[in-house]
Amino acid sequence: MKHLAYIALGSNIGQREEYLERAILLLDEHERINVIERSSIYETDPVGYIDQQAFLNMVILVRTDLTAERLLTETQRIELECGRTREVKWGPRTIDLDILLFDQENMEMENLTIPHPRMWERAFVLVPLTEIAPTLYISALGKTILELFHQLPEEEGVRVWNETVGNELERIVSSRDIPKRILQRK
């Protein structure tokens, strides 16, 4: 398998954590996709359409020999299998799978843009991506993920999801504090 792709996962309907886990399992069961790393799970407030429940978000790294377009087809198939409907832009969803990065490619097609547009503005993407790939260099921007993370607005925060304490939040941290915690774990 020759390609590396980072995929963001999000869910805010029903058993959110179960939808994340099911999507990861379905990706990993595909004969041409291997999930090789995953971030922690973070709970975030909705962006765009805000009249909805909070999301659980994470990022995974996969190795695949599929093209970016074929990987998109598989992620959309998994979304449908998990009951995803597209009724409201940025609205509630059982699962959302977005290809963030595919190798160091830059592409813009009708249904796929890589790197994913707006990912650099969103803590719910950059926090988990920073956790698993802080030194990944984005040649199109001339910066690492950690450098892009530090450009997030100061007031933007995320909540660490703690599955071991009755599915309650471990604590609220500012996105500025997260890299220190992440880098200490490595």
Secondary structure, DSSP 8 states (H G I E B T S, - for coil): --EEEEEEEEE-SSSHHHHHHHHHHHHHHSTTEEEEEE---EEE---SS-SS--EEEEEEEEEESS-HHHHHHHHHHHHHHTT---SSTT---S-EEEEEEETT--EE-SS-EES-TTGGG-HHHHHHHHHH-TT-EETTTTEEHHHHHTTS-TT-EEEEEETTSTTEEEEEEETTTHHHHHHHH-
